[in-house]
Structures are given as structure tokens and as C-alpha cells.
Amino acid sequence: MQENAQTETTEEKTLTFADLGLKPEILKSVKFAGFTTPSPIQEKAIPVVIAGKDMVGQAHTGTGKTAAFSLPALHNMKMDGSVEMLVITPTRELATQVSDEIFKYGRNLGAKTVTVYGGSSYKRQLDLIARGASVVVATPGRMLDILKRGMIPDFAPELVVLDEADEMLDMGFLDDINEIFSYLPSNRQTLLFSATMPAPIKTLASRILQDPAFISITKGETTNTDIEQLYYVIDEHERDDAIIRLMDSEETNKSVVFCRTKSEVDRLSNVLSNAGYLANGLHGDMEQRQRENVIKGFKQNSVRVLVATDVAARGIHVNNISHVFNYHIPFDPESYVHRIGRTGRAGTKGKAITLLTPLEFKELQRIKQKVGTSMNHAFVPSKNDLRSTTIDNMVKVIEDHKIYDEAHKILDRLKEDIDEETIMFKLISMILDKQDIKGPSNIGIPADKLDAILQRAAKRGGGSNGRRHRSGGYGRNSNRGGGYRRNRSNSGGDRNRSGGRSSSGYRGNRD
């Protein structure tokens, strides 16, 4: 009896949102949103924000950072008709999403959110703020313009949040951020969230925060443990063949393919569309309406493969992305973290696949050391490997397929001249004829050649340091290329900025 009592007292209790002391109206919204228990960043951040302390939160994408700051912020709000919270985000897409989420969490409190970014009417945005907005979610360029012109009387938010701070640094907004804070009251609460903490972000944090609490994950967990990370070693001319073969072999739901340049995005999206995939490109040279249509299609499944540059894809947080493909290995570790953070969100599993040539081992090693992540090597499946997988899938499809009434009539007609076994073989062969596996038989550096390359790289300090991984049991392949049109593009990056300002269109306000 005494032993049982002791067991009960030592048993760990699962923490709930109610245990964090949030208002009943917020708990109702959280339940409606389908959340049951707080994520680690929410569990640690919510009490700190409720207590009114400044905070630095380091956590990868998809861990629930928006709820981590918005739930306690809404809990503390007076709802007196003034702007009580300002959230600064790097892109128009993220601003819209954050605004929508905050509105969803605060609807039972009567909270109103306004999204502010460039490319839309100042008057419309300012009118919405004047009509009693509690929260403003803004991109840096438009927010700075409004503050410099003094367009919002008595603008003094009690809470200011910098969301995705390292992305704003990468996009060149650091000067704008510093200037924005010169217009804000000093007696404010400030929160800074960032997936990585480069030196300029640490300097910014020390300047704008006062005695902040630090909530951070360990180096070994900088990337999501729910994401399986694989890399495939190929020759440069095999990139198109490899990406198509891997897509054919993987059970993908939605995918993002990251490219380095805008021209590469356009070319590869056409290649994938011609290969039968519902693919579309996204980059900074596209008109705002085009961008919105592509993102809408991706969310609504009319686009299944989004081919994008780093800058264009930032702030796009779409659920159910099963795979991220790095057509080229990214230039820096921070970009790798942001790229693969598009998948494995909110407790779901994801897969990140990187293509690289032997000359890029040094970049691979640098990312692994800096990020503290585990990437495993795999071989691109051959045509024969893929056929084996196709047969397994085909058997399941046939077993699950509905039988139509007309099928009996066709079978009876066929049986007049052909025996049943021959009929079955012919029908299955018809299906196999439609299973066109594109590209050469084998793609990638063969095992014997790769071993020699890895040994030389290890001696230079650029070895793979990753165990061999057979993706889906596929065998070792030779590297005979062929197939699709190539275009090695070295055109410029993806800066989509006008005069150093965010050029966003206005959308998604709540009033």
C-alpha cells in the first residue's frame, strides 16, 4: 500500500495549457485549434512572457513559436482599443500567417489583428489600425515608413516581438530593425525568436532587450529530430535525373525543392512539370499576384511540388510538407536549417534530401559541424530498384481497386477467345506499360568510386562522417548519365526588395 502511494507521487504528470495559467477564453481557442499539450518552446516561454520578462527564444521552424508568444501576450492584454502588441516578420506571407494565427487564438477575447506590409494602400491599413486593432503584424520596410512619417498617433505597443530574426538578417533588414526600435517606447517588453543565433543577432538582442530570459535548444537538436536527413552523391550533370528518380521512389505528399537562382527555379519547375509532377516555381521576380496564386495552389494541393529560392520560400509555413529537396547544397548552415524546417512540423515526420557532388563535401562537412546534425548517405535507386517498388505498390492498388459492373461483361467477351490466365497477364502488362521510369538506368557515383573519394576527403578533413544508408533497400549504382536538358545557371540571387524595403501586398487583415 505504501509502495503504491510512493509510485503515484513520483509519476510525472503531463503538462497542459490550463496548467500554464492562461485565461479560459484562450484555452477555449486552443482546444478549438486542436492543441492538447504545449510544445517544449511553449511550455518554457509562456510563463516567462506572462511574467512580463524580455526573452530570447531559439527554436527551429515548426515548433509552435507563434503560439509561444501570442497566447501569453493575449492573456496579458487589456483590450482597450490601442495597439498593445507589434510583431515584426521578414516576409508578407509570414506576416499574414502570424496575423491569422493570433486572430484565431484571440477571437474569444475580441482581439483584432491588422497585417501591414508594402505594395498596398497605407490608408486601408491605417484605417484598420484606427478602428481598434490590438495587434499589428508588419514587415520591416512598411513599418519603418509608417513610423518615420508619424502616421499612427500615440503608437506605443507594450510588447514587441521579432519573429525569425535571423531570416531578417539574411534579407538585409537589420538596419531597418534597429531604426524601428528608435521609435518605440523604452518601457516595453521585447521578445526575439530565431532558429539560429549568428553574431549580429546576438548583438541586436543585447541592445534591444533588458535582462532577458534565454530559452534555447541544444546544438545537437538545432534541426528537428522528426526529420530524416539524407544526402546523395552525384555528378553535376545528373541533378535533374536524380531529383526526378528520387521523387518517383519516395512517397511524397507535398514537396519543396530549393534552388540557388531564379533562372534555375523556372527551368527546374518546367522539367518537373514535363515529368508529370504538379510543380510550380516561386522567386522574387514574380508579380505579387503570381506569388499569391502559387502559394494558394500549394496550400490547396493544386500544386504539389514548390520549386523556390531561399528568400522566396521564407515565411511560407504550409502543413503536410513531407519532403524537402536541396537541388544544390545551400551556401551556409543557417540556410540549411531554414530549408529543412519546412517539413517535420508540429510533431509530424519529414524527410530532407540533399544532392551534392564530390567537390561539395567540404560544404557538407561545414554544415554538419556547425548545425550539429546527422545526415546519412544513400544511393539513388536504379531503374530495376524502382521497378521492384512499383510492383509492390501495384499489387496493393489492384487489391484495393473497385470492381465495376462493366468489368464482368469485358471479361466474358475476352474468355470467348483467351484463357483467364492469359487475360490477367495481358491486363497487368498493360498497366506495366504505363509505368514509365524516366532517366538512365543508374544515377550517382558508384560505390567503389565513392569509397575512394570519401577516403581522400577524410584525409583532407572533409569526410562524410555519416553511416551508409540504403534508401528503401536500393542497391549500389553506376553513374551513367543522360536524360533531361541541362542548364548550369550562375545568375544572381533572389533579392526582391525595392529600395531596401519590403514590397508586400496587403492581405489577410482581421477586423
N, C-alpha and C positions, 0 to 999 in steps of 0.2 A: 504494500500500500504506500509506504513511504518512498519506495523506489519509483513508483509510477508518478507520484507527485513531483519528484525531482526531475523526471523526464519531461513532464509538461512545462515546467518553468524554464527549462533550458531550450525548448523547441523554439526555433526562430519564427517570428510572426511576419507574414508578408505585408509590406507597407502598402497602403492605399492612398489615393489622393485626399480622402477625408482625413487621414492621419496628419496631413500637412497643414491642416487648419484653414483650408480655403472656404469661401462663402458658399452657402447652399446653392445659390444661383449659378455659380461657376461649376460646382460639382454636377449639377444637372446638365450643363452644356458638355462637360467632359464625358459623362455617361452617354449622352446622345451621340457624341462623336465616336463612341465605341472603345474608348480607352478604359482599361481596368486598373492597371498598376503603373506607377510612374517609371520612366526610364532612369538610368543612373544619373544623367545630367539633370533631369527634372527633380529627382529626389534630393540632390545636393544643392541645386540652385534655388529652388522655390523658397525654402526657409530664409536664405540669405537675402533674396530680393524683398520678401515680406518685411524683413527686419530693417530695410532701408539702406543696406550697405552697398557700396560700389563693388563690382565683381568683374573678374576676367574668367571667361568660360572657354576652355579649349576642348572641342569635341568634333568628331568627323560629321560629315553630312548625313542626314537621315536618322539622327539620334533623338529628335524631338526638341531642338533648341528653341523653336518658336514658342512652343507651349511652356518651355522652361522659364522664359522671361515674361510672356504675355499673361499667363494665369496669375502669378503673384502681383503683376502690375495692375491688372483689372481688380484684384482683391483690394488693393490699396487706394484705388481711385475714388474720388468724391462725386464724380459725375455732375459737376457744377456748370457745365456748358463751356468750359475753357479746354484748350488743348493741354492735356496732362502728360501725354507720352509722345515722344518723337522717335521713330525708328528709321535709321538710315541704312539702305541696302545698295548693293552695287549696280543692279540692273532693274529695268522696268518690269521684267517678268517676275523676279523675286519680290519686288515691291507689291505687285498685285496679289501674289500668293500669300504673303505675310499679312496683308490687309484683310484678305478673305478669311484667313485663319483666326485673326484677332476678333473680327466681327462675329465669327461663329462661336468663339468662346465667351464673348461678352454680350451676346444678344439678350440674355435674360436679365442683364443689368441695364439695358438701354444704351450700351456703348455704340458710338458712331465712329466709323473709320473713314479716312479720306486718303486716297493714293495720289501722290504728287510726283510727276516726272515730266520731262521736256517733250516738245512736239505736240502739245495740246494747249488749249486756252487757259491762260492764267485766270481769267475771270471766273470760269466754271469751277476751277479748283478752289479759288479764294472764297467764292460764294458758299461752297460746301463747308469749308472750314468755319466761316462766319455763322453758319446755321447750327453750330453747337457740336462740332467734332470733338471727340475725346482723344482720338489717336490720329496722328499724321504719320504715314509711311512714305518716305521720299528717297529719291536718288540724289546723290550729292550735288550735281550740277544745277538742277532746278531749285533745290532747297537753298543753295547759296545765293542764287539770283534773287529769290524772294526775300531773303534776309537782308541782302545788301540794299535792296530798294525799299526796305521797311514796309512791305506790303501786308504784314499781319500785325495789327496793333497789339501791344502787350503780350507778345509771344514769349512765354516763359514756362516751357514744359518742366515738370518736376522730375521726370525720368527720361533719359536719353539712352538709346540702345544703338550700338554699332554692330550690325549683323554681317557676318562674312567679311571681317576686316581685312584679312589677307587677300581676298579677291579684289577689294577696293584698292589695295596697294598695287597689285599686279596690273590693274586697269588704269593706274596713274591718277587716282583720286586723292592721294594723301594730302596734297596741298589744299585741296578743297575742304577736306575734313578738318584740317587744322584751322582754316579760316571760319568754317561754320561754328566751331566751338568758341570763337571770339565774340559771337553774337548771342551766346546762350548764357543763362544765369549761372553764377558760380556755386550757388547753394542748391545744386541739383544732385540727383542720384544717377550714376553712369554705369552702364553695363557694356562690356566688349566681348563679342563672341568671335572665335576664329578657329579654323581647323588646324592651322599651323601658326607658329609664333616666330616669324623672322625678326631680325633685329629692329627694323623700322617700326614694326607693330609694338614691340616691347617699349621702344622709346615713346611712341604715341600714348601707350597705356600709362606710362609713368607721368606723362604731362597732364592728361585729362581726367585721371582717376585719383581719388583720395583714399589711401589706406584700403585698397581693395582686397577682397577675398579671392583666392585663386582656386579654381576648380579645373583640374586637368586630368586627362587620361595618361597612362604611362607610354613611353616611347614605343614599346612593343605592340601597343594597341592603337597606334596612330591611324592605322587603317582598320576597317571593320572586320572583325573575325568571322562575320557571316559571309564574307566574300572570298570565294576560291580564286586564287591568282595564279595564272599560268602564262608562260612565255614560249614562243615557237621561233626557232632559228631558221631563217630562210635566206635565199639570195635576193638581192634588191629587185630583180625583175619578176619575182614570184608573188609580190604583195597582193595583187588583185586575185590571182588564183587561190592564194592561201585564205584570204578573207571569205571568199565565196565557199570554198571547201569546208572551212570551219563553221560557217553559218549553216551549211547543208547538214553537217554532222551534229550540231547542237540543237537541243530542244529549246528554242528561243521563244519568248513571249514578245517583249519589246526590247530593242537594242539601240544603243548609241555607239556610233563609230566616230572616233576622234581623228581629225586630220590636222596638219600643221598650217595649211594655207587655204585661202578661199577658192582658188582655182582647183585645188585638189578635191575640195568638197563637191564642187559642181561636177567634176569628171567622175568621181567615185560614185556619187548618187546615181548618175546615169548608168554606170556599169552595173550597179546592183539592181536597178530597175530593169535593165535588159536581161538580167539573170533571173527575173521573176519575183523579186522582192518588192514589197510596198515601201520604197525608200524615197526620202526627200532630203534636201540639203538645207542647212541653216548657217548663215555667216553675216558679217557686218555690212556687206554691200547691198543686201536685200532691203527693199522698202518695208516700212513698218507693217503695212497690211499683209505683205507676203509672209513676214516673220510670224505674225499672229495666226495666219491660216495654217502654216506648217505646224506650229505648236498645238493649235486646236486639233488638227488632224492626228497628231501624235497622241494626244490625250484621249481622243475618241476612237483610236485604233484604225483609222483610215490610212495612217502612216505607221508602219511597224518598225522601220529602221530609220533613225535620225542620224544623218551624216553631218557633223558640225565641227567648227573650230572651237578652241578652248574658250575664248571670250564670248562667242555667241551662245554657248551652251551653259554658261554660268548663270545661276539663278533659276534654271529650269529643273524643278523638282517634281517629277512625274512618278506616280506609283507604278509598281509592277514592271519595272525595267529589269529584265532577267540577266542581260549581258551588256558589258561594256567592252568594246574592241578598240585597242590602240593601233591604228593603222601604221603609225610611227611611234616609237618610244618618245615620251614627252621630253622637253628640254630640261626640266627641273623637277625635283622631288615633289614640290608643292603642287605642281600641275597634275602629277600622277595621283596624289591624294584626292584632289578635287574631281578628277575624271572618274576614278573608280567609285567615288562616293555617290554616283548616280544610281548604283544598284545596291542590293543588300540593305534596303532601308526598312526601318520600323520592324526589325526582327525577322524579315524575310531573307532567304538565301539568294545570293547573286554570284556571278562569275565575271572576272576581269581577265581579258586575253590580250596579250601584247605581242606584236610582231617585231622582230629585230634581226639585223644581220650580224655576222661575226664582228664587224667593225664597231658595233654599238654595245658590246659587252661592258665597256667602261662606264657608259651611261647607266646601264642596268645595275652594275655594282654600286654606283654612287647613290641611286635611288634606294636600294636595299639597305645600305648603311645609314643613310640619312633618315629614312622613314622607319626603319626597324621592322620591315615587313618580310613575309615569307612568300617567295614566288617559286613555283616549281616548273621544271622544264617538261615539255610534252612534244610528241611528234605529230605533224599534220597527218591525218588519216589518208591512206591511199584510196584509189577507186575501189579496189577489192574490199578494203575495210568498210567502206561506206556501203557497198552492196550488201554485206552481211548485216549491217544495222538496218538497211532498208527492208530486207526480208523479214526481220523480226517485227518491224513496225507494220509491214504489210499484212502479216498474219493476224495481228491484233485488229487492224482495220477491217479485214474480211470477217473476222469472228464477230465484230460488233456491228457490222453493216445491216441495215434494214432490208428485208426481202419484200420486193414489190410483187403484186399480183401478175403483172406482165411477164415476170421472170419465168413463171411456170409455162406460159404459152411459148416463149422463146426456147426454153429447154425441150419441150415436147417436139417442136419443129426440128431442132438440132438432132434429137435422138432418132429421127427417121433415117438419117444417113450416117451419123457418127456415134461411136460408143461413148458412154458417160465419162470414162477416164480421159479420153482424148479431148472431149469438150472442156473439162476442167483445166487440162494443160494449156489449151488454146486461150482460154479466158485469162489465166494467170500470166501467160506470155504477153497478152495484150496490155495488161497492167504494167508488166516489167518494161515494155517498150516505152512507156510514158515516164519512166524513172530515169531521166537524162542526167547523168552526173557529169558536170562540166569540168573542163580543165584537163591537164595532163594526168597520167596515172599516178605519179608520185610528185610530191611538192616538199621542199625543205632540204636542209643539209642532212645527208645520210649519217647514220650513227658512227661509222668508223671515222669519217672525215671530221665529224663534230667532236669526237673524243680528242683528237689531236689538237683541234682549235681550242678546246677548253683547257687542255694541259698547258698550251702556250700562254693562254690568257691568265691562268692561275699563276704562272711564273712571273708575269708582268704585274700581278696584283689585281687583275680584272676578271678573275674566275667567276663561275656561276654561283658557287656555294649553295646550290639547290639540288634536292634529290630528283632523280629521273621520275617522270610521271607519265604513265601510259594513258592518254585520254581515251576513255571508253574502250581500253584494251587494244588500241591500234598498234600496228607493227612499225618496224623501222623502215624508213623510206629513202629512196634515192632522190636526187634533186634535178630532174629533168623538167625544165620549164616549158612555157608555151602558153597558148590561150589568148588572153584578153589584151586589148590595146593598152600601151603603157604611156605614161606622161610624167616624167620626173620634173615636178614644178618647184621652183625656188622663189616664187613670188612672195610678196610681203605678207605681214601678219594680218591680224583681224581687229585693228583699232577702229571702232565705229563711234567716233566722237567728233563733235563739231565744236571747234574752238576750245577743246578740253572739257566740254560739258556733256552730260548725259542727254541724248536726243530721243527721249522716250515719248510715246503717245499716251494719252490719258485713258484709262480704262479700269473698270472693276471697283469704282467707289461704292461705298455703302452710306446711305443717308436715311 
